[in-house]
Amino acid sequence: MARRHEVAEAGPAGGSWRENRPLMSLAGSLLLVRTAGTLIGVGLPLLLIDRFGFTADLGLVLAAQLIPSILFGTAIGDAVASWGARRCAVGSSLTAGAVAPFLTLATQLWQLQLLALVLGLAFSFGQPARMALRSRVMKAGSELSGNGMLVTANRIPALLGPAMAAVLFQAGAVWVFLTATLLSVVSALLLTVLNKGAAEPRSDRAAGRARGAFAKRGAGQLKSVLTYLFATSPRQLAEVMRGDRMLTALTLHAFVWMFAIGLSRLLLPAVTLERFPDNEGLYGYVVAAIGVGGILGGMCAARLARLGTAQAYVGFSLLDAACWPLAVLLPVGAPGVIGLFLLTGVCESITTVIYYSEVQRRVGEHMNGRYFALIMPLCDLAMFAGTAVSGPLVTQGLVWAVVAVVVMFVLPVLLLSRTFCDPRLWRETPLADKAANAS
């Protein structure tokens, strides 16, 4: 017998997603809250630089947003299961919307750091909550079309949000954050069409209470969280990678790459404002260009990789690094800088596709989830470290900051070149397959 929460809420059997009102509402909510998050993500660095100039503590404000997901990711997942996905999604949107306008009222960096921490906590609840709601607005057999719609709603803000922020910031920083508030509130309202039965089945609530009770007992154990981050997780990850040179090299490169991405969170607006001080909105257009490049790179990655995985991975990694100094040194106008960072987005997307596909091939289906569960908190930690030190680097001068980013992009490729440039290692049989064949 069909469960109660699957009846009527997801539309008639075999019906189009256009007839599925809860799915449409969830997609609209996701589109708006992601756009709001992108507006804040683009507007906050510009606000910091405009308000305080280039100071060593600026990176700490941006890094504060990453702290909740790093330290309390598992506990947040348990809390979502305990309190209900719909309730957490609504609360996340309303909290982010309430905090956003206060960013423009803050007069001290510590106030912005505190507000950024609250924003990071709100967004940390929102993502797993909306992921949980996916399965509750789709009927069996409609997963492909439904998830296609949600993925589209998740990707559009990467292009729309930065462009909106570029236009709004020209009128005043306050409009960026007020627009983010409006979008967040509407995003929360769209979730009201999901009744409590559809948003959270009884069986899930009962299990959620049990997990929530466990989370309460462990929430204050910061020592155990840090032990997991710095000891348990690296040790278990090393066990997964043991004996596979290519997987080890790709994983180490991923950590350094995430550190470099953290550095670029403050460096990118610094580059645009330093070169074009009269065009504050250029940063938003550059971020949108990177998003466009990411889409283009994803579309052509498989075809380029067929020409040679080793050549594609190494070549596009180095080309990605080369775009940064060119954007600073070449005497090109704003369109030229936008074009260079569009190329950066293409390169990053191609190397990321190769990384994911190679990891998936090597660890196998049974270990794929465990590998990413282990690496994601460490990648967040690497991005946090890069973001935290971006402020002191930028204060030393734009050239030194760009040099640091280029070194972070290039150094691991050069140090691991014997692995990355060996075509035999890219073609070797994964260890899991060797073990299966041996048995």
SULWO-V828852 format. One line per field, one symbol per residue. ss: DSSP state (@ for helix, = for strand, . for the rest). burial: + if it has 16 or more other ideal C-beta (glycine too) atoms within 10 Angstrom, else -. A space follows every 10 residues. Layout:
BEGIN
ss: ???
burial: ???
END
This chain:
BEGIN
ss: ...@@@.... ......@@@. @@@@@@@@@@ @@@@@@@@@@ @@@@@@@@@@ @@.....@@@ @@@@@@@@@@ @@@@@@@@@@ @@@.@@@@@@ @@@@@@@@@@ @@@@....@@ @@@@@@@@@@ @@@@@@@@@@ @@@@...... ..@@@@@@@@ @@@@@@@@@@ @@@@@@@@@@ @.@@@@@@@@ @@@@@@@@@@ @@@..@@@@. .@@@@@@@@@ @@@@@@@@.. .@@@@@@@@@ @@@@@@@@@@ @...@@@@@@ @@@@@@@@@@ @@@@@@@@@@ @@@@@..... .@@@@@@@@@ @@@@@@@@@@ @@@@@@..@@ @@@@@@@@@@ @@@@@@@@@. ...@@@@@@@ @@@@@@@@@@ @@@@@@@@@@ @@@.@@@@@@ @@@@@@@@@@ @@@@@@@@@@ @@@@@..@@@ @@@@@@@@@@ @@@@@.@@@@ ..@@@@@... @@@@@@@@.
burial: ----++--++ +-----+--+ -+++++++++ ++++++++++ +++++++++- ---+--++++ ++++++++++ ++++++++++ ++++++++++ +++++++-++ --++-+--+- -+++++++++ ++++++++++ -+++-++++- -+---+--++ --++++++++ ++++++-++- --++++++++ +-++++++++ +-++--++++ +--+---+-- ++--+---+- ----+---+- --+---+--+ +--+-+++++ +-++++++++ ++++++++++ +++++---++ ++++++++++ ++++-+++-- +--++---++ -++++++-++ ++++--++-- ------++-+ ++++++++++ +++++--++- +++---+--- +--++-++++ ++++++++++ +++++--+-- ++++++-+++ -++--+--++ ----++---+ ++-------
END
